[in-house]
Amino acid sequence: MSIEDTIAQTIRSQVTAAMPTIESIMKGASARAMKDTGKSKAGPLKPSMETKKAPTSFAVTALSPARAVVASSGPGSAEEHLTADQFHSRGYSHRKRGDFAAAISDYTRAIQLDPRHFKAFFNRGFSYDKIGEYDLAIADYSTAIELDPTNAYAFYNRGISYDRKGDYGAAIDNFTVAIKLEPRNPDFYHNRGFSYRKLGNYQAAIDDYSHAIVLNPTHFKAYANRAFAYDKLGLLQDAVHDYDKALQIDPSNANAYHNRGSSFDKMGLNDKALADYSDAIRVSALPAVCFSSEQLDPSNASSFNSRGLVYDKLGVYDDAISDFTTAIERERDNAIFYHNRGYCFHNIGKHDLAIADYTKALQLNPWNPTAYNNRVLLQMCLCSFLRGLQGVSLGSMI
């Protein structure tokens, strides 16, 4: 069997095997090779690459809403003689050390001794939220609300737990009650805006972020997340302006650099996009002590990938491949990174490496029509090329 026949047979078998999948997911796919620009290019990759909801829920030690301060406890005594308040105080100490299981145990003992202990229900809900038991957290916050329906932070924290379990409508309802009870708290508006954003209601999100900024002009997360919403609405200049403000407040935030770079990328300002992606990479490499806010992507693989896409667009393929390779090394199960490097290899004629990357991308994500399209087209081109070479060879023999 000739080389041409061998390759053709391999391609036919691969295409035949893939046809049921291709037919179901490739309707309308372009007949030309293309970059996978879904998650890889439009910023933010990691869980939205947005700033974390701020602030996290509050634990309380008094009936009035306040940041947590350790409650005083009575003199140490045998456990069976501890009061509800003493169990609560010890539970709070466990929570501060991050031992949420021990905290929950002591809060539960406090509730057994005093079934109307608002602080024990509230702080047990806080601890349940921290370990991802959102339904239990919501139940405890609900009991706390029954005990004190005027406590804005109980509604606020319950809203956060609803948001984290994906019930954004209920989260918005709870944030709204918290706002009515305490209308000058910027964080209440910010987190309601965050839930509106998750529902795709970007204008409502912008309105809430704006209200938070009026109440607190140095609210980093309100600026950063309003910028994200502006970007989603195509208001790129407004997005860049807000990212500028956010970075004035927190110049060490890699996510803000990355997302501003994404906005510049969409505006066609490649040099500024490259600079921001590079700054995101630089900042994320700083010691953790330099961060004034949490970074959602400590490996910063997405910034290497996004910078690689700009380099690819500019035809600087060696730098693009280097960045895609770094992204893969930092996040080896990301199909998009393999696909984008494969596309770059395709552009410089390294077809075997391109096919290998497309294949790896499909192993990680079999439902990627772009990777199927690009791999099949490249294999067909190679087959046609070899057929042409064989024809030239036969002609010379004649």
Secondary structure, 3 states (H helix, E strand, C coil): CCHHHHHHHHHHHHHHHHHHHHHHHCCCCCCCCCCCCCCCCCCCCHHHHCCCCCCCCCCCCCCCCCCCCCCCCCCCCCHHHCCHHHHHHHHHHHHHCCCHHHHHHHHHHHHHHCCCCHHHHHHHHHHHHHCCCHHHHHHHHHHHHHHCCCCHHHHHHHHHHHHHCCCHHHHHHHHHHHHHHCCCCHHHHHHHHHHHHHCCCHHHHHHHHHHHHHHCCCCHHHHHHHHHHHHHCCCHHHHHHHHHHHHHHCCCCHHHHHHHHHHHHHCCCHHHHHHHHHHHHHHHCCCHHHCCCCCCCCCCHHHHHHHHHHHHHCCCHHHHHHHHHHHHHHCCCCHHHHHHHHHHHHHCCCHHHHHHHHHHHHHHCCCCHHHHHHHHHHHHHHHHHHHHHHHHHHHHHC
